[in-house]
């Protein structure tokens, strides 16, 4: 049933991608903002309380709906799972940016590519050459795909089911929104959100890296993962980018010395928080690297779907 839930949700999203200003996301932004305004007094304990309330506000209704659907039968569970996966996935949230950047670079239009990247990542892209634009687009795509797709897959496969998927996406959002921009007051308030998401994402991030290795250059991906992931200040980003870059034979990251105590989780700041992060092997990123990224992501997606199918069959037979 989980396999069909994910499959149908992916098909629906391909036909009608969820808008970024949809009511569910808007309510999450509004509630997160109100909780921060009400509880942020510059102490970590206030962040823990606000985080718990935010998670409960979204997870408890879904858990109750799941329990009710179980009473009515498998069809209702399937419909709920499809709805939850559709709402928590973000496979198409960024793909139009990535595709447009790829087309612009292929046409030699670096100005348009920089403009699109700036709109996507909310960062200053002035003065970037084509290689840097391509590299950042690849990094952004790999991290965003993990957090918007593969992390959701993992948590919906757990006994928590759709509730787990909701917890994952809300936790990811809070870790990001309550730490950007980083200020002294937000540092303490958002610290627990970052730490909580680190542990919630601990297994999924490693499964994503393993998937990149399996569907790409396995030896280089594992070598880069083992030897260079620690060079990123954010461990999760380091694992994904080192394994992904190794799988494609592409150099990702850049040596930047930035000291901060906050663990950033926003994919839009992937490059700004690295410390001596450039992997010393592989080709320089180019427009071809974007095409390689598309292939890697789709192959990893197919691998995940195959694993979900096998798990579903094993559960059905058991």
PyMOL commands that set and color helices and strands:
alter all, ss='L'
color gray80, all
select helices_A, chain A and resi 2-15+23-39+44-72+74-88+95-106+110-121+130-157+162-177+184-200+202-215+218-231+235-248+267-269+287-317
alter helices_A, ss='H'
color red, helices_A
deselect
rebuild
show_as cartoon
